[in-house]
């Protein structure tokens, strides 16, 4: 069989962790930041882990990552 294609949009958004999970960036950090508290914006800087229920779909988009 031919090689599967990686979804390039997904490849730019997710990174594999050491234990095999996936890291993703937080949303709500792009614009309209004045009304958000400093604490809220600070916590949004950290990466989040992809939920287990979404892993199957994302693994299909990233077959070799």
PyMOL Python script that loads the backbone (N, CA, C, O; Angstrom):
from pymol import cmd

cmd.read_pdbstr("""\
ATOM      1  N   UNK A   1       0.828  -1.197   0.000  1.00  0.00           N
ATOM      2  CA  UNK A   1       0.000   0.000   0.000  1.00  0.00           C
ATOM      3  C   UNK A   1       0.868   1.254   0.000  1.00  0.00           C
ATOM      4  O   UNK A   1       1.978   1.233   0.531  1.00  0.00           O
ATOM      5  N   UNK A   2       0.387   2.330  -0.578  1.00  0.00           N
ATOM      6  CA  UNK A   2       1.162   3.572  -0.536  1.00  0.00           C
ATOM      7  C   UNK A   2       1.145   4.177   0.854  1.00  0.00           C
ATOM      8  O   UNK A   2       0.323   3.829   1.702  1.00  0.00           O
ATOM      9  N   UNK A   3       2.063   5.078   1.058  1.00  0.00           N
ATOM     10  CA  UNK A   3       2.118   5.770   2.341  1.00  0.00           C
ATOM     11  C   UNK A   3       0.890   6.652   2.505  1.00  0.00           C
ATOM     12  O   UNK A   3       0.345   7.166   1.528  1.00  0.00           O
ATOM     13  N   UNK A   4       0.458   6.822   3.755  1.00  0.00           N
ATOM     14  CA  UNK A   4      -0.661   7.708   4.044  1.00  0.00           C
ATOM     15  C   UNK A   4      -0.152   9.137   4.130  1.00  0.00           C
ATOM     16  O   UNK A   4       1.003   9.369   4.487  1.00  0.00           O
ATOM     17  N   UNK A   5      -1.011  10.095   3.804  1.00  0.00           N
ATOM     18  CA  UNK A   5      -0.633  11.495   3.885  1.00  0.00           C
ATOM     19  C   UNK A   5      -0.973  12.044   5.257  1.00  0.00           C
ATOM     20  O   UNK A   5      -2.042  11.772   5.802  1.00  0.00           O
ATOM     21  N   UNK A   6      -0.052  12.820   5.807  1.00  0.00           N
ATOM     22  CA  UNK A   6      -0.281  13.533   7.054  1.00  0.00           C
ATOM     23  C   UNK A   6      -1.075  14.792   6.758  1.00  0.00           C
ATOM     24  O   UNK A   6      -0.784  15.493   5.789  1.00  0.00           O
ATOM     25  N   UNK A   7      -2.068  15.087   7.574  1.00  0.00           N
ATOM     26  CA  UNK A   7      -2.813  16.337   7.451  1.00  0.00           C
ATOM     27  C   UNK A   7      -1.908  17.451   7.962  1.00  0.00           C
ATOM     28  O   UNK A   7      -1.597  17.510   9.152  1.00  0.00           O
ATOM     29  N   UNK A   8      -1.487  18.335   7.060  1.00  0.00           N
ATOM     30  CA  UNK A   8      -0.487  19.344   7.415  1.00  0.00           C
ATOM     31  C   UNK A   8      -1.021  20.368   8.406  1.00  0.00           C
ATOM     32  O   UNK A   8      -0.266  20.885   9.229  1.00  0.00           O
ATOM     33  N   UNK A   9      -2.320  20.666   8.336  1.00  0.00           N
ATOM     34  CA  UNK A   9      -2.899  21.595   9.308  1.00  0.00           C
ATOM     35  C   UNK A   9      -2.835  21.029  10.710  1.00  0.00           C
ATOM     36  O   UNK A   9      -2.537  21.751  11.662  1.00  0.00           O
ATOM     37  N   UNK A  10      -3.112  19.738  10.846  1.00  0.00           N
ATOM     38  CA  UNK A  10      -3.053  19.091  12.161  1.00  0.00           C
ATOM     39  C   UNK A  10      -1.620  18.961  12.645  1.00  0.00           C
ATOM     40  O   UNK A  10      -1.357  19.074  13.842  1.00  0.00           O
ATOM     41  N   UNK A  11      -0.688  18.723  11.726  1.00  0.00           N
ATOM     42  CA  UNK A  11       0.716  18.564  12.108  1.00  0.00           C
ATOM     43  C   UNK A  11       1.271  19.843  12.721  1.00  0.00           C
ATOM     44  O   UNK A  11       2.161  19.786  13.570  1.00  0.00           O
ATOM     45  N   UNK A  12       0.756  20.996  12.302  1.00  0.00           N
ATOM     46  CA  UNK A  12       1.220  22.265  12.851  1.00  0.00           C
ATOM     47  C   UNK A  12       0.589  22.576  14.193  1.00  0.00           C
ATOM     48  O   UNK A  12       1.090  23.434  14.919  1.00  0.00           O
ATOM     49  N   UNK A  13      -0.500  21.899  14.544  1.00  0.00           N
ATOM     50  CA  UNK A  13      -1.248  22.230  15.751  1.00  0.00           C
ATOM     51  C   UNK A  13      -1.008  21.291  16.925  1.00  0.00           C
ATOM     52  O   UNK A  13      -1.278  21.656  18.069  1.00  0.00           O
ATOM     53  N   UNK A  14      -0.502  20.080  16.661  1.00  0.00           N
ATOM     54  CA  UNK A  14      -0.343  19.086  17.715  1.00  0.00           C
ATOM     55  C   UNK A  14       1.091  18.597  17.758  1.00  0.00           C
ATOM     56  O   UNK A  14       1.764  18.491  16.733  1.00  0.00           O
ATOM     57  N   UNK A  15       1.552  18.295  18.999  1.00  0.00           N
ATOM     58  CA  UNK A  15       2.873  17.704  19.194  1.00  0.00           C
ATOM     59  C   UNK A  15       2.729  16.492  20.098  1.00  0.00           C
ATOM     60  O   UNK A  15       1.920  16.490  21.026  1.00  0.00           O
ATOM     61  N   UNK A  16       3.513  15.471  19.825  1.00  0.00           N
ATOM     62  CA  UNK A  16       3.472  14.241  20.606  1.00  0.00           C
ATOM     63  C   UNK A  16       4.239  14.439  21.918  1.00  0.00           C
ATOM     64  O   UNK A  16       5.298  15.066  21.927  1.00  0.00           O
ATOM     65  N   UNK A  17       3.715  13.914  23.010  1.00  0.00           N
ATOM     66  CA  UNK A  17       4.404  13.966  24.297  1.00  0.00           C
ATOM     67  C   UNK A  17       5.268  12.726  24.446  1.00  0.00           C
ATOM     68  O   UNK A  17       5.192  11.806  23.631  1.00  0.00           O
ATOM     69  N   UNK A  18       6.086  12.702  25.485  1.00  0.00           N
ATOM     70  CA  UNK A  18       6.974  11.565  25.707  1.00  0.00           C
ATOM     71  C   UNK A  18       6.228  10.278  25.982  1.00  0.00           C
ATOM     72  O   UNK A  18       6.702   9.199  25.627  1.00  0.00           O
ATOM     73  N   UNK A  19       5.069  10.377  26.608  1.00  0.00           N
ATOM     74  CA  UNK A  19       4.303   9.184  26.954  1.00  0.00           C
ATOM     75  C   UNK A  19       3.307   8.794  25.863  1.00  0.00           C
ATOM     76  O   UNK A  19       2.517   7.869  26.056  1.00  0.00           O
ATOM     77  N   UNK A  20       3.331   9.485  24.717  1.00  0.00           N
ATOM     78  CA  UNK A  20       2.475   9.100  23.608  1.00  0.00           C
ATOM     79  C   UNK A  20       1.205   9.908  23.476  1.00  0.00           C
ATOM     80  O   UNK A  20       0.412   9.656  22.569  1.00  0.00           O
ATOM     81  N   UNK A  21       0.987  10.873  24.352  1.00  0.00           N
ATOM     82  CA  UNK A  21      -0.190  11.724  24.243  1.00  0.00           C
ATOM     83  C   UNK A  21       0.023  12.821  23.218  1.00  0.00           C
ATOM     84  O   UNK A  21       1.015  12.813  22.489  1.00  0.00           O
ATOM     85  N   UNK A  22      -0.893  13.751  23.162  1.00  0.00           N
ATOM     86  CA  UNK A  22      -0.766  14.873  22.235  1.00  0.00           C
ATOM     87  C   UNK A  22      -0.956  16.179  22.997  1.00  0.00           C
ATOM     88  O   UNK A  22      -1.864  16.307  23.818  1.00  0.00           O
ATOM     89  N   UNK A  23      -0.083  17.148  22.713  1.00  0.00           N
ATOM     90  CA  UNK A  23      -0.206  18.480  23.287  1.00  0.00           C
ATOM     91  C   UNK A  23      -0.837  19.402  22.268  1.00  0.00           C
ATOM     92  O   UNK A  23      -0.650  19.236  21.062  1.00  0.00           O
ATOM     93  N   UNK A  24      -1.587  20.379  22.761  1.00  0.00           N
ATOM     94  CA  UNK A  24      -2.199  21.368  21.886  1.00  0.00           C
ATOM     95  C   UNK A  24      -2.152  22.710  22.590  1.00  0.00           C
ATOM     96  O   UNK A  24      -2.005  22.779  23.810  1.00  0.00           O
ATOM     97  N   UNK A  25      -2.279  23.778  21.811  1.00  0.00           N
ATOM     98  CA  UNK A  25      -2.302  25.123  22.381  1.00  0.00           C
ATOM     99  C   UNK A  25      -3.715  25.429  22.869  1.00  0.00           C
ATOM    100  O   UNK A  25      -4.688  24.830  22.409  1.00  0.00           O
ATOM    101  N   UNK A  26      -3.813  26.370  23.806  1.00  0.00           N
ATOM    102  CA  UNK A  26      -5.110  26.787  24.317  1.00  0.00           C
ATOM    103  C   UNK A  26      -5.754  27.766  23.340  1.00  0.00           C
ATOM    104  O   UNK A  26      -5.066  28.484  22.615  1.00  0.00           O
ATOM    105  N   UNK A  27      -7.062  27.780  23.333  1.00  0.00           N
ATOM    106  CA  UNK A  27      -7.786  28.754  22.516  1.00  0.00           C
ATOM    107  C   UNK A  27      -8.065  30.005  23.353  1.00  0.00           C
ATOM    108  O   UNK A  27      -7.691  30.067  24.524  1.00  0.00           O
ATOM    109  N   UNK A  28      -8.714  30.989  22.757  1.00  0.00           N
ATOM    110  CA  UNK A  28      -9.103  32.246  23.402  1.00  0.00           C
ATOM    111  C   UNK A  28      -7.906  33.127  23.754  1.00  0.00           C
ATOM    112  O   UNK A  28      -7.958  33.859  24.742  1.00  0.00           O
ATOM    113  N   UNK A  29      -6.827  33.074  22.966  1.00  0.00           N
ATOM    114  CA  UNK A  29      -5.659  33.897  23.237  1.00  0.00           C
ATOM    115  C   UNK A  29      -5.318  34.819  22.068  1.00  0.00           C
ATOM    116  O   UNK A  29      -4.258  35.445  22.091  1.00  0.00           O
ATOM    117  N   UNK A  30      -6.173  34.930  21.045  1.00  0.00           N
ATOM    118  CA  UNK A  30      -5.799  35.643  19.829  1.00  0.00           C
ATOM    119  C   UNK A  30      -6.157  37.123  19.855  1.00  0.00           C
ATOM    120  O   UNK A  30      -5.336  37.963  19.486  1.00  0.00           O
ATOM    121  N   UNK A  31      -7.352  37.450  20.279  1.00  0.00           N
ATOM    122  CA  UNK A  31      -7.798  38.838  20.228  1.00  0.00           C
ATOM    123  C   UNK A  31      -8.831  39.048  21.332  1.00  0.00           C
ATOM    124  O   UNK A  31      -9.199  38.109  22.037  1.00  0.00           O
ATOM    125  N   UNK A  32      -9.294  40.292  21.474  1.00  0.00           N
ATOM    126  CA  UNK A  32     -10.208  40.704  22.553  1.00  0.00           C
ATOM    127  C   UNK A  32      -9.595  40.314  23.904  1.00  0.00           C
ATOM    128  O   UNK A  32     -10.225  39.643  24.722  1.00  0.00           O
ATOM    129  N   UNK A  33      -8.357  40.751  24.110  1.00  0.00           N
ATOM    130  CA  UNK A  33      -7.632  40.363  25.322  1.00  0.00           C
ATOM    131  C   UNK A  33      -7.790  41.377  26.448  1.00  0.00           C
ATOM    132  O   UNK A  33      -7.423  41.087  27.587  1.00  0.00           O
ATOM    133  N   UNK A  34      -8.327  42.555  26.156  1.00  0.00           N
ATOM    134  CA  UNK A  34      -8.383  43.592  27.186  1.00  0.00           C
ATOM    135  C   UNK A  34      -9.360  43.238  28.293  1.00  0.00           C
ATOM    136  O   UNK A  34      -9.134  43.586  29.452  1.00  0.00           O
ATOM    137  N   UNK A  35     -10.433  42.558  27.956  1.00  0.00           N
ATOM    138  CA  UNK A  35     -11.420  42.233  28.996  1.00  0.00           C
ATOM    139  C   UNK A  35     -11.066  40.976  29.778  1.00  0.00           C
ATOM    140  O   UNK A  35     -11.725  40.665  30.770  1.00  0.00           O
ATOM    141  N   UNK A  36     -10.047  40.254  29.356  1.00  0.00           N
ATOM    142  CA  UNK A  36      -9.642  39.043  30.051  1.00  0.00           C
ATOM    143  C   UNK A  36      -8.602  39.390  31.108  1.00  0.00           C
ATOM    144  O   UNK A  36      -7.736  40.237  30.892  1.00  0.00           O
ATOM    145  N   UNK A  37      -8.700  38.733  32.235  1.00  0.00           N
ATOM    146  CA  UNK A  37      -7.794  39.052  33.347  1.00  0.00           C
ATOM    147  C   UNK A  37      -6.386  38.544  33.038  1.00  0.00           C
ATOM    148  O   UNK A  37      -6.192  37.656  32.207  1.00  0.00           O
ATOM    149  N   UNK A  38      -5.421  39.129  33.725  1.00  0.00           N
ATOM    150  CA  UNK A  38      -4.033  38.731  33.546  1.00  0.00           C
ATOM    151  C   UNK A  38      -3.842  37.273  33.931  1.00  0.00           C
ATOM    152  O   UNK A  38      -3.107  36.542  33.267  1.00  0.00           O
ATOM    153  N   UNK A  39      -4.494  36.856  34.990  1.00  0.00           N
ATOM    154  CA  UNK A  39      -4.385  35.461  35.432  1.00  0.00           C
ATOM    155  C   UNK A  39      -4.928  34.513  34.363  1.00  0.00           C
ATOM    156  O   UNK A  39      -4.328  33.476  34.078  1.00  0.00           O
ATOM    157  N   UNK A  40      -6.063  34.877  33.778  1.00  0.00           N
ATOM    158  CA  UNK A  40      -6.666  34.032  32.746  1.00  0.00           C
ATOM    159  C   UNK A  40      -5.749  33.918  31.545  1.00  0.00           C
ATOM    160  O   UNK A  40      -5.562  32.825  31.010  1.00  0.00           O
ATOM    161  N   UNK A  41      -5.168  35.040  31.110  1.00  0.00           N
ATOM    162  CA  UNK A  41      -4.273  35.019  29.961  1.00  0.00           C
ATOM    163  C   UNK A  41      -3.001  34.235  30.261  1.00  0.00           C
ATOM    164  O   UNK A  41      -2.474  33.546  29.387  1.00  0.00           O
ATOM    165  N   UNK A  42      -2.510  34.335  31.481  1.00  0.00           N
ATOM    166  CA  UNK A  42      -1.307  33.614  31.881  1.00  0.00           C
ATOM    167  C   UNK A  42      -1.537  32.103  31.836  1.00  0.00           C
ATOM    168  O   UNK A  42      -0.674  31.355  31.375  1.00  0.00           O
ATOM    169  N   UNK A  43      -2.686  31.662  32.307  1.00  0.00           N
ATOM    170  CA  UNK A  43      -2.985  30.221  32.291  1.00  0.00           C
ATOM    171  C   UNK A  43      -3.227  29.710  30.869  1.00  0.00           C
ATOM    172  O   UNK A  43      -3.026  28.527  30.594  1.00  0.00           O
ATOM    173  N   UNK A  44      -3.652  30.581  29.977  1.00  0.00           N
ATOM    174  CA  UNK A  44      -3.884  30.167  28.594  1.00  0.00           C
ATOM    175  C   UNK A  44      -2.583  29.979  27.815  1.00  0.00           C
ATOM    176  O   UNK A  44      -2.589  29.407  26.725  1.00  0.00           O
ATOM    177  N   UNK A  45      -1.459  30.463  28.373  1.00  0.00           N
ATOM    178  CA  UNK A  45      -0.180  30.277  27.703  1.00  0.00           C
ATOM    179  C   UNK A  45       0.250  28.817  27.694  1.00  0.00           C
ATOM    180  O   UNK A  45       0.903  28.372  26.750  1.00  0.00           O
ATOM    181  N   UNK A  46      -0.104  28.077  28.720  1.00  0.00           N
ATOM    182  CA  UNK A  46       0.346  26.696  28.859  1.00  0.00           C
ATOM    183  C   UNK A  46      -0.330  25.799  27.827  1.00  0.00           C
ATOM    184  O   UNK A  46      -1.465  26.043  27.417  1.00  0.00           O
ATOM    185  N   UNK A  47       0.388  24.762  27.418  1.00  0.00           N
ATOM    186  CA  UNK A  47      -0.199  23.773  26.521  1.00  0.00           C
ATOM    187  C   UNK A  47      -1.176  22.902  27.286  1.00  0.00           C
ATOM    188  O   UNK A  47      -1.033  22.704  28.493  1.00  0.00           O
ATOM    189  N   UNK A  48      -2.161  22.386  26.585  1.00  0.00           N
ATOM    190  CA  UNK A  48      -3.126  21.461  27.161  1.00  0.00           C
ATOM    191  C   UNK A  48      -2.935  20.094  26.506  1.00  0.00           C
ATOM    192  O   UNK A  48      -2.352  19.986  25.427  1.00  0.00           O
ATOM    193  N   UNK A  49      -3.428  19.065  27.167  1.00  0.00           N
ATOM    194  CA  UNK A  49      -3.348  17.710  26.635  1.00  0.00           C
ATOM    195  C   UNK A  49      -4.664  17.391  25.942  1.00  0.00           C
ATOM    196  O   UNK A  49      -5.735  17.730  26.447  1.00  0.00           O
ATOM    197  N   UNK A  50      -4.588  16.750  24.801  1.00  0.00           N
ATOM    198  CA  UNK A  50      -5.787  16.377  24.048  1.00  0.00           C
ATOM    199  C   UNK A  50      -6.555  15.322  24.842  1.00  0.00           C
ATOM    200  O   UNK A  50      -5.959  14.399  25.397  1.00  0.00           O
ATOM    201  N   UNK A  51      -7.862  15.462  24.891  1.00  0.00           N
ATOM    202  CA  UNK A  51      -8.713  14.534  25.631  1.00  0.00           C
ATOM    203  C   UNK A  51      -8.688  13.156  24.976  1.00  0.00           C
ATOM    204  O   UNK A  51      -8.573  13.051  23.755  1.00  0.00           O
ATOM    205  N   UNK A  52      -8.795  12.100  25.782  1.00  0.00           N
ATOM    206  CA  UNK A  52      -8.761  10.734  25.221  1.00  0.00           C
ATOM    207  C   UNK A  52      -9.849  10.473  24.183  1.00  0.00           C
ATOM    208  O   UNK A  52      -9.632   9.697  23.253  1.00  0.00           O
ATOM    209  N   UNK A  53     -11.011  11.103  24.322  1.00  0.00           N
ATOM    210  CA  UNK A  53     -12.093  10.859  23.367  1.00  0.00           C
ATOM    211  C   UNK A  53     -11.781  11.445  21.999  1.00  0.00           C
ATOM    212  O   UNK A  53     -12.399  11.042  21.013  1.00  0.00           O
ATOM    213  N   UNK A  54     -10.846  12.382  21.905  1.00  0.00           N
ATOM    214  CA  UNK A  54     -10.478  12.985  20.621  1.00  0.00           C
ATOM    215  C   UNK A  54      -9.233  12.358  19.998  1.00  0.00           C
ATOM    216  O   UNK A  54      -8.896  12.670  18.856  1.00  0.00           O
ATOM    217  N   UNK A  55      -8.552  11.487  20.720  1.00  0.00           N
ATOM    218  CA  UNK A  55      -7.280  10.943  20.249  1.00  0.00           C
ATOM    219  C   UNK A  55      -7.446  10.114  18.969  1.00  0.00           C
ATOM    220  O   UNK A  55      -6.597  10.179  18.081  1.00  0.00           O
ATOM    221  N   UNK A  56      -8.519   9.344  18.866  1.00  0.00           N
ATOM    222  CA  UNK A  56      -8.687   8.469  17.708  1.00  0.00           C
ATOM    223  C   UNK A  56      -8.774   9.287  16.416  1.00  0.00           C
ATOM    224  O   UNK A  56      -8.167   8.929  15.406  1.00  0.00           O
ATOM    225  N   UNK A  57      -9.528  10.378  16.455  1.00  0.00           N
ATOM    226  CA  UNK A  57      -9.692  11.208  15.278  1.00  0.00           C
ATOM    227  C   UNK A  57      -8.370  11.876  14.888  1.00  0.00           C
ATOM    228  O   UNK A  57      -8.021  11.919  13.708  1.00  0.00           O
ATOM    229  N   UNK A  58      -7.638  12.393  15.869  1.00  0.00           N
ATOM    230  CA  UNK A  58      -6.398  13.105  15.569  1.00  0.00           C
ATOM    231  C   UNK A  58      -5.315  12.134  15.115  1.00  0.00           C
ATOM    232  O   UNK A  58      -4.494  12.479  14.266  1.00  0.00           O
ATOM    233  N   UNK A  59      -5.303  10.926  15.670  1.00  0.00           N
ATOM    234  CA  UNK A  59      -4.319   9.938  15.226  1.00  0.00           C
ATOM    235  C   UNK A  59      -4.536   9.551  13.769  1.00  0.00           C
ATOM    236  O   UNK A  59      -3.582   9.171  13.089  1.00  0.00           O
ATOM    237  N   UNK A  60      -5.768   9.638  13.275  1.00  0.00           N
ATOM    238  CA  UNK A  60      -6.029   9.377  11.866  1.00  0.00           C
ATOM    239  C   UNK A  60      -5.423  10.472  10.993  1.00  0.00           C
ATOM    240  O   UNK A  60      -4.953  10.203   9.888  1.00  0.00           O
ATOM    241  N   UNK A  61      -5.436  11.708  11.494  1.00  0.00           N
ATOM    242  CA  UNK A  61      -4.878  12.822  10.731  1.00  0.00           C
ATOM    243  C   UNK A  61      -3.346  12.814  10.752  1.00  0.00           C
ATOM    244  O   UNK A  61      -2.704  13.348   9.848  1.00  0.00           O
ATOM    245  N   UNK A  62      -2.771  12.210  11.784  1.00  0.00           N
ATOM    246  CA  UNK A  62      -1.315  12.205  11.967  1.00  0.00           C
ATOM    247  C   UNK A  62      -0.806  10.774  12.045  1.00  0.00           C
ATOM    248  O   UNK A  62      -0.456  10.317  13.133  1.00  0.00           O
ATOM    249  N   UNK A  63      -0.751  10.055  10.942  1.00  0.00           N
ATOM    250  CA  UNK A  63      -0.382   8.631  11.014  1.00  0.00           C
ATOM    251  C   UNK A  63       1.056   8.376  11.414  1.00  0.00           C
ATOM    252  O   UNK A  63       1.350   7.313  11.960  1.00  0.00           O
ATOM    253  N   UNK A  64       1.971   9.311  11.165  1.00  0.00           N
ATOM    254  CA  UNK A  64       3.400   9.053  11.427  1.00  0.00           C
ATOM    255  C   UNK A  64       3.985   9.959  12.491  1.00  0.00           C
ATOM    256  O   UNK A  64       5.196   9.940  12.711  1.00  0.00           O
ATOM    257  N   UNK A  65       3.162  10.749  13.156  1.00  0.00           N
ATOM    258  CA  UNK A  65       3.683  11.673  14.168  1.00  0.00           C
ATOM    259  C   UNK A  65       3.698  10.993  15.523  1.00  0.00           C
ATOM    260  O   UNK A  65       4.102  11.600  16.515  1.00  0.00           O
TER     261      UNK A  65
END
""", "prot")
cmd.dss("prot")
cmd.show_as("cartoon", "prot")
cmd.util.cbc("prot")
cmd.orient("prot")
